[in-house]
Structure formats: C-alpha cells, structure tokens
Amino acid sequence: MKPFFNLGCALVAWNELCRVSLARGRPEGEAPLPFQQGRDSRQFLCGDAPARFTAYRALLLEPIWLLDQNADGRWQLTATAMGNSLNLRLQALLRAWLPELPLAQEAGPGAMRLRLALRSYLGDVGAPPPFLRPHRPDDDRSPLRRGIAPYLEQVASVVQLSDAGDGRLLGGGVNLQGVRLPREPAPAEAWHSLLACDWQCLLQTGENALATG
C-alpha cells in the first residue's frame, strides 16, 4: 500500500495548490500531465514534452506559499511577501544556477511562472531558518478515516511551472517528507532540474547549493 499512499499524498498536495492558486491547467482536449516517480520513491514529477520548454526565455517567480494548519486545525496555504527572506534566497539561488534564464518582472511572451509551496511552521512566515517542521510520525488509524490530514502531513514541497501568459501547466513535482535526493540537482535540462530539486532542503539551509561550478 505504501506506493499508493505516497502517490495519494502527492496528488492531494498538487490539487490543493492548483485549487488555491487558480491554475487553469491544460486546454480542453489535451491529455493531463501524468505523475511518475522521480529519483526517489517519495518524489513524483510530471512534465510536458521537453521541446515545449525551449520557447521560454525568462522565469517569473510567485511569492513562496507556506502549507500548514491554522489554530483550528484546518489546512491552509499562505503566500509570503516578496521581500521575505525565503523569496530573496530563492531569487539568489536561481540567478546563480540559471543565468541563461533571467527573472522576469511581469507576465509576458516567453515567460514561465514558477509557483512553490513549502511545509512550514504554524503562523510565523518570517521565522529564520531552520523554519521547517520535522516529520510527524503516523498514527495507527487508517488515512481514509482521518481525511486529507495524513496526506498533507507527508508533504515537504510542491512546485509548478506554467505559462505566465495563459496559465497552462507545463510541469510540476511533489517531494514528500524524508525524500533522499543528491545535494545538487543533476545538470540536465533547466526545467527538469527546477522540478526535481529538494526545495525544502535548499531553502532551509540557505546555502547556494544550486550554483554552477
């Protein structure tokens, strides 16, 4: 059951981010982007044909979203301020890692939007690193009896790439808690590396692990 539970966690997190951010998805008639396991059993990726990404020449960043429970125990996604230290760290990482893909200031032709959600501590979005909550062990109740909580509790990060103009989803990825990835992403296509990063680890440490050698 574990592989199906992991996939369920990824799908719940993906759908929640799509719902809150009002992602428009794919044009009618096009097949949805299928999830597949990444480099770890707790990572799931989906992506459009690599050739489609060659049309994009800039990256538009949304403020990072934080996933957590509020005081009433309800799950929420809260957007950080663009001047938050997490967003400044993300900008620095991407400028060093992808100098050929400059950061755009607004949506326009050839711009790809990056949307990132991280699991965080309750409430304090300005907390200095390490701000991420450790993984909470499972209890012995069935996930089906506990609602979406056991699924979202497993999530470490969710990333989505979309066309900054029409909102069409181009790819995405979900990392669950406990994912084990290399410290630096493989030097593959830039778009794929954006999806396959361990964002929680990179932004928690604040180290420029994405800088090219």
TIMISE-912590 format. One line per 10 residues: number of its first residue (from 1); for each residue x, y, z of C-alpha. Coordinates in steps of 0.05 Angstrom, whole numbers. Layout:
# TIMISE-912590
NUM) X Y Z | ...;
***
This chain:
# TIMISE-912590
1) 0 0 0 | 58 48 13 | 70 67 -61 | -4 83 -70 | -5 123 -5 | 55 163 -28 | 22 177 -95 | -42 197 -59 | -3 247 -17 | 28 277 -79;
11) -39 283 -115 | -74 315 -55 | -19 367 -47 | -17 381 -122 | -93 391 -126 | -93 437 -65 | -41 482 -96 | -78 483 -162 | -143 500 -127 | -116 557 -85;
21) -74 587 -140 | -130 580 -192 | -84 545 -241 | -122 538 -307 | -90 473 -327 | -87 449 -399 | -131 468 -458 | -193 426 -469 | -179 362 -506 | -105 356 -485;
31) -84 298 -443 | -68 313 -370 | 4 310 -346 | 15 242 -314 | 53 235 -249 | 113 189 -248 | 162 171 -193 | 225 214 -192 | 294 196 -168 | 265 174 -101;
41) 204 134 -81 | 178 196 -45 | 185 243 -104 | 134 250 -160 | 143 290 -224 | 103 308 -285 | 124 349 -345 | 106 369 -416 | 148 350 -476 | 219 378 -467;
51) 216 414 -534 | 160 459 -509 | 205 489 -456 | 254 516 -507 | 204 572 -523 | 212 602 -453 | 267 653 -442 | 251 681 -372 | 225 658 -305 | 170 694 -266;
61) 170 678 -192 | 109 678 -148 | 119 691 -74 | 130 625 -38 | 69 592 -8 | 71 561 61 | 29 499 76 | 7 488 147 | -52 481 195 | -83 542 228;
71) -104 547 301 | -169 510 285 | -132 452 254 | -153 469 183 | -102 464 128 | -83 529 93 | -36 556 41 | -9 626 58 | 31 668 9 | 93 702 35;
81) 113 774 20 | 160 780 -39 | 211 813 7 | 210 754 54 | 279 722 65 | 255 657 33 | 239 693 -32 | 304 732 -32 | 342 666 -21 | 303 634 -78;
91) 319 691 -125 | 394 687 -108 | 395 612 -119 | 362 617 -187 | 405 674 -212 | 468 633 -195 | 441 568 -222 | 406 591 -285 | 440 654 -312 | 412 639 -381;
101) 341 643 -354 | 333 714 -325 | 279 730 -275 | 220 767 -306 | 185 825 -272 | 117 812 -303 | 80 762 -345 | 92 764 -420 | 111 723 -481 | 166 673 -468;
111) 159 676 -391 | 148 615 -349 | 117 622 -280 | 146 584 -220 | 100 570 -162 | 129 537 -100 | 96 514 -35 | 135 491 26 | 112 457 90 | 125 506 147;
121) 115 522 220 | 47 548 241 | 38 623 234 | 107 654 233 | 123 662 159 | 182 706 176 | 217 656 221 | 291 648 206 | 316 581 182 | 311 526 202;
131) 237 542 199 | 211 475 174 | 175 428 220 | 203 357 229 | 163 300 201 | 107 276 247 | 102 201 255 | 40 166 230 | -11 140 279 | -46 73 271;
141) -112 100 243 | -130 90 170 | -116 151 126 | -186 143 98 | -215 156 168 | -171 217 180 | -188 258 119 | -133 293 80 | -91 307 142 | -46 245 137;
151) -33 261 64 | -14 334 73 | 27 318 135 | 74 278 89 | 87 336 41 | 153 374 41 | 146 416 -22 | 104 425 -85 | 129 462 -147 | 91 480 -211;
161) 114 511 -276 | 63 544 -321 | 59 591 -380 | 59 661 -349 | 11 685 -403 | -45 634 -409 | -33 596 -344 | -25 528 -378 | 10 479 -333 | 77 456 -362;
171) 102 411 -306 | 109 401 -232 | 135 359 -176 | 120 338 -105 | 170 318 -53 | 146 282 9 | 179 285 78 | 240 240 81 | 257 244 7 | 330 229 -6;
181) 359 267 -64 | 430 288 -84 | 450 354 -52 | 455 386 -121 | 407 372 -178 | 433 336 -239 | 457 384 -294 | 401 363 -340 | 352 409 -375 | 339 471 -333;
191) 264 460 -330 | 272 388 -305 | 321 409 -251 | 270 461 -227 | 220 405 -217 | 268 354 -186 | 300 398 -132 | 295 385 -58 | 269 455 -46 | 256 445 27;
201) 329 427 40 | 358 482 -5 | 317 539 24 | 322 515 96 | 398 515 95 | 405 578 55 | 468 552 22 | 480 565 -51 | 478 492 -69 | 449 507 -138;
211) 508 550 -161 | 543 522 -221 | 616 504 -214;
***
